[in-house]
C-alpha cells in the first residue's frame, strides 16, 4: 500500500494549455484538463507499471493513446482546437 501511495502517475511532458491534477497511485487515476487553445504536441504520462495495471484514457478531445510497458509511459494525442477533461485510470 505504501508503494502504491508514493508511486503516483504524473504528466512528464505536455503542451501549453494542458494541466495535470495530482495522480492517485492507490486508486490508479490521473485527471488532465485540456484547454481548447492547447498547444501542439503529445502528452506523455508516467504510469507506475509495477504497482498498477495498464492505463486507459478517456476524453472527448483525445485523438488516440498508446501504452509502452517497456518505458511505463502513456502517450496521449490531442485533437486540435478542442478542450475537455481526460481521465487516465487502470484498465
N, C-alpha and C positions, 0 to 999 in steps of 0.2 A: 504494500500500500504506500509506503514512504517513497519508493522509487517512482511509482505512478504519479505521485504528487509533485515531485521535483522534475520529472521528465515530461515537460509540457510541450504541446505543439506551438509553433510560432512562425510568423512570416519572416523568412530570410531576406527576401527581396520583393519589392512591389513598386509599380509606377506611382507617380503622383496621383493623389485622389483615391488611393486605396488605404483603408485604415483597419488594422487588425486589433481585435479585442484580446483579452488575456486568455491564453489557452488553458484548457482544463485537462490535465493528464489523468485524473481519476475517472472522469466520465468520457474522455476521449472526444473532445469538442473544441472547435475554434470558429469564431464568427468574424467575418470580414465585411466591412461596409465599403461599397464601391460607389463613388460619386459619378453622376452622368458624364461629367467632363474629365474623366480619368485619363492619365497619360497612356502612351503606347507601351507595350511590353507585357510579359507574363508575370504572374505572381508565383513565387516559389515558397512553399510551406515545408518546414522541417517537421517531420512526424515521427515520434519515438516508436520505431518498429519493434523494439524489444519488449515494450510494455503494452502496446495497443495493437489491435487488429488493423489491417489495411484501411486507409481512409476512403471515403466517398464525399463528393462535393455536390451541393445543390444550390442553384440560384438562377434567376431569370436573366442575368447578364453574363452568364458563363457560356463561353463558346465550346469549351472542352476541357478535359483534365487528363493527366497521365501520371501514374504512380510508378516510381522507380524504387523497388525494395532494396537494391544494392546500395543506394545512397540515402535511403529513407527520406526522399524528397517527393513532394506532390507539386506538379506544375499545373497552374490554372491559366487558361487563355480566356481573355475577356472579349465580349462583344463591344465594338467601338460605339461611343455615344450613349451607352445605357448604364444606368445605375441600379443597384439592388443590394441585398444582403446575401452573402454566400455563407452557408453553413457547411463546415467540414467536420465530419464525425466518423466514428468507427463503422465499418460495413458489417 
